[in-house]
Amino acid sequence: MDKLRTYVLGATGLVGQRYVEALARHPWFEVVGLAASEKSAGKTLASVWILESPPPPQLAEAKVEKLDVESVPKVDVVFSALPSEVASRVEPELAARGLTVVSNSSNMRLDPDVPLVVPEINPEDLRLVEEQRRRRGWRGAVVKKPNCTTTILNLPLKPILDHWGIAKLYVTTMQAVSGAGYSGVPSMAIVDNLVPHIRGEEEKVVAETRKILKRDVDISATTTRVPVLDGHTEVVYVETERDFELESVAEALENFRGLPQELKLPTAPERPVVVRREPDRPQPRLDRWAGGGMAVVVGRLRKLAPRRLAFVALGHNTIRGAAGNSILTAELMAKMWP
Ligand SMILES: NC(=O)c1ccc[n+]([C@@H]2O[C@H](COP(=O)([O-])OP(=O)(O)OC[C@H]3O[C@@H](n4cnc5c(N)ncnc54)[C@H](OP(=O)(O)O)[C@@H]3O)[C@@H](O)[C@H]2O)c1
């Protein structure tokens, strides 16, 4: 089969380059164009590369284009990693031109006709695209992935919800600096420090979790920034609706699988949730690459009282929390609508 053609918006940023890295070795997709702001226009990918691994050789000399909606070619998928204020203008225009945009930006995530998808949790929401096209008169579509923290939180929550119900939830996060983009957090603000506030993040965790799980879950969230490069850690307390055996929770997390695993999609991790039983795991440096960055690692699983569960979850924020989740979503769309 011919590869599906993709175009990456925000290709000089942290998430954009995670897309490029993963798409360059993807069995179904290929990158046919890269765009960013005027500042990057005309530069080679190699000259603006910021990840620790080298740029994919076949794309190293590709030129970054200045983003212009009219010049985005008729590709199969546009992957968007733009600041949301830019995306909120550009993405609807691309969808109106007939392009399918799979996006990381926070604009439109809560619109009722916009799928907000973690493929293992709510793949059925991709059907909202039909309503979106009807309501907005678009030939294309905009599909969103949730906020990185929300995605990492919701993967272990889903089997807990399905087996025992969730009455109440408290989460405190320790989020990596890469979560704010390449120039998001000044080094002087974060080295030897912790910042106990991330603007808009707590509200996103609450609202997006309710949309993904389709429940009005009672959630209290505190989000903080810590001096870790990649990998968001989340301390979670869940009050379940029904009592549980701790070992059954560990088993439910380990056995959790979704449609991507059933369909054997190329970037689906074998296990979306990995349980570590050592008392000092998960840790960002040791665990962020589990499942190629696509698995969430859960540890410190404890029963504090009847119906009171505690655990620590960790996930790679620019892979499962961003580009990886979007690519998995696009794989699912390619399989559902070949
Ligand atoms: N980092 C994460 O963990 C994460 C997780 C989930 C979601 N997200 C979301 O994903 C998006 C990208 O995040 P990021 O971390 O990759 O940010 P980033 O490192 O700051 O990259 C931003 C990208 O957008 C481009 N850009 C900025 N203004 C533009 C404009 N006017 N026209 C065209 N391109 C423009 C930049 O190009 P230049 O280099 O040319 O300026 C760069 O390629 C954001 O909406 C973010 O909220 C990020």
The ligand as an SDF file (V2000), in Angstrom:
LIG
                    3D

 48 52  0  0  0  0  0  0  0  0999 V2000
    5.2340   20.1310   24.9930 N   0  0  0  0  0  0  0  0  0  0  0  0
    4.2820   19.2700   25.4170 C   0  0  0  0  0  0  0  0  0  0  0  0
    4.5310   18.3590   26.2340 O   0  0  0  0  0  0  0  0  0  0  0  0
    2.8840   19.3840   24.8710 C   0  0  0  0  0  0  0  0  0  0  0  0
    1.9830   18.4000   25.2340 C   0  0  0  0  0  0  0  0  0  0  0  0
    0.6720   18.4650   24.7420 C   0  0  0  0  0  0  0  0  0  0  0  0
    0.3060   19.5100   23.9360 C   0  0  0  0  0  0  0  0  0  0  0  0
    1.1940   20.4850   23.5970 N   0  0  0  0  0  0  0  0  0  0  0  0
    0.7370   21.5590   22.7140 C   0  0  0  0  0  0  0  0  0  0  0  0
    1.3560   21.3770   21.4380 O   0  0  0  0  0  0  0  0  0  0  0  0
    1.6140   22.6480   20.8310 C   0  0  0  0  0  0  0  0  0  0  0  0
    3.0940   22.7440   20.5140 C   0  0  0  0  0  0  0  0  0  0  0  0
    3.8460   22.6330   21.7260 O   0  0  0  0  0  0  0  0  0  0  0  0
    5.4360   22.5920   21.7450 P   0  0  0  0  0  0  0  0  0  0  0  0
    5.7750   22.1740   23.1170 O   0  0  0  0  0  0  0  0  0  0  0  0
    5.9810   21.8370   20.6010 O   0  0  0  0  0  0  0  0  0  0  0  0
    5.7950   24.1640   21.5560 O   0  0  0  0  0  0  0  0  0  0  0  0
    7.1380   24.8240   20.9830 P   0  0  0  0  0  0  0  0  0  0  0  0
    8.3120   23.9820   21.2590 O   0  0  0  0  0  0  0  0  0  0  0  0
    7.1290   26.2220   21.5240 O   0  0  0  0  0  0  0  0  0  0  0  0
    6.8770   24.8770   19.3870 O   0  0  0  0  0  0  0  0  0  0  0  0
    5.9280   25.7270   18.8080 C   0  0  0  0  0  0  0  0  0  0  0  0
    5.9500   25.5660   17.3000 C   0  0  0  0  0  0  0  0  0  0  0  0
    4.9480   26.4180   16.7260 O   0  0  0  0  0  0  0  0  0  0  0  0
    5.5580   27.2440   15.7180 C   0  0  0  0  0  0  0  0  0  0  0  0
    4.9040   28.5400   15.6340 N   0  0  0  0  0  0  0  0  0  0  0  0
    4.8180   29.5020   16.5890 C   0  0  0  0  0  0  0  0  0  0  0  0
    4.1370   30.5790   16.1140 N   0  0  0  0  0  0  0  0  0  0  0  0
    3.8150   30.2910   14.8240 C   0  0  0  0  0  0  0  0  0  0  0  0
    3.1460   30.9870   13.8000 C   0  0  0  0  0  0  0  0  0  0  0  0
    2.6480   32.2160   13.9910 N   0  0  0  0  0  0  0  0  0  0  0  0
    2.9970   30.3820   12.5960 N   0  0  0  0  0  0  0  0  0  0  0  0
    3.5000   29.1460   12.3760 C   0  0  0  0  0  0  0  0  0  0  0  0
    4.1580   28.4210   13.3050 N   0  0  0  0  0  0  0  0  0  0  0  0
    4.3120   28.9830   14.5240 C   0  0  0  0  0  0  0  0  0  0  0  0
    6.9920   27.3680   16.1640 C   0  0  0  0  0  0  0  0  0  0  0  0
    7.7680   27.7590   15.0330 O   0  0  0  0  0  0  0  0  0  0  0  0
    9.0920   28.7130   15.1700 P   0  0  0  0  0  0  0  0  0  0  0  0
   10.1690   27.8580   15.7290 O   0  0  0  0  0  0  0  0  0  0  0  0
    9.3260   29.1130   13.7590 O   0  0  0  0  0  0  0  0  0  0  0  0
    8.6920   29.8440   16.0700 O   0  0  0  0  0  0  0  0  0  0  0  0
    7.2610   25.9500   16.6480 C   0  0  0  0  0  0  0  0  0  0  0  0
    7.4960   25.1160   15.5240 O   0  0  0  0  0  0  0  0  0  0  0  0
    1.1120   23.6990   21.8260 C   0  0  0  0  0  0  0  0  0  0  0  0
   -0.2050   24.0730   21.5120 O   0  0  0  0  0  0  0  0  0  0  0  0
    1.1420   22.9540   23.1550 C   0  0  0  0  0  0  0  0  0  0  0  0
    0.2380   23.4900   24.0970 O   0  0  0  0  0  0  0  0  0  0  0  0
    2.4820   20.4330   24.0540 C   0  0  0  0  0  0  0  0  0  0  0  0
  1  2  1  0
  2  3  2  0
  2  4  1  0
  4  5  1  0
  4 48  2  0
  5  6  2  0
  6  7  1  0
  7  8  2  0
  8  9  1  0
  8 48  1  0
  9 10  1  0
  9 46  1  0
 10 11  1  0
 11 12  1  0
 11 44  1  0
 12 13  1  0
 13 14  1  0
 14 15  2  0
 14 16  1  0
 14 17  1  0
 17 18  1  0
 18 19  2  0
 18 20  1  0
 18 21  1  0
 21 22  1  0
 22 23  1  0
 23 24  1  0
 23 42  1  0
 24 25  1  0
 25 26  1  0
 25 36  1  0
 26 27  1  0
 26 35  1  0
 27 28  2  0
 28 29  1  0
 29 30  1  0
 29 35  2  0
 30 31  1  0
 30 32  2  0
 32 33  1  0
 33 34  2  0
 34 35  1  0
 36 37  1  0
 36 42  1  0
 37 38  1  0
 38 39  2  0
 38 40  1  0
 38 41  1  0
 42 43  1  0
 44 45  1  0
 44 46  1  0
 46 47  1  0
M  CHG  2   8   1  16  -1
M  END
$$$$
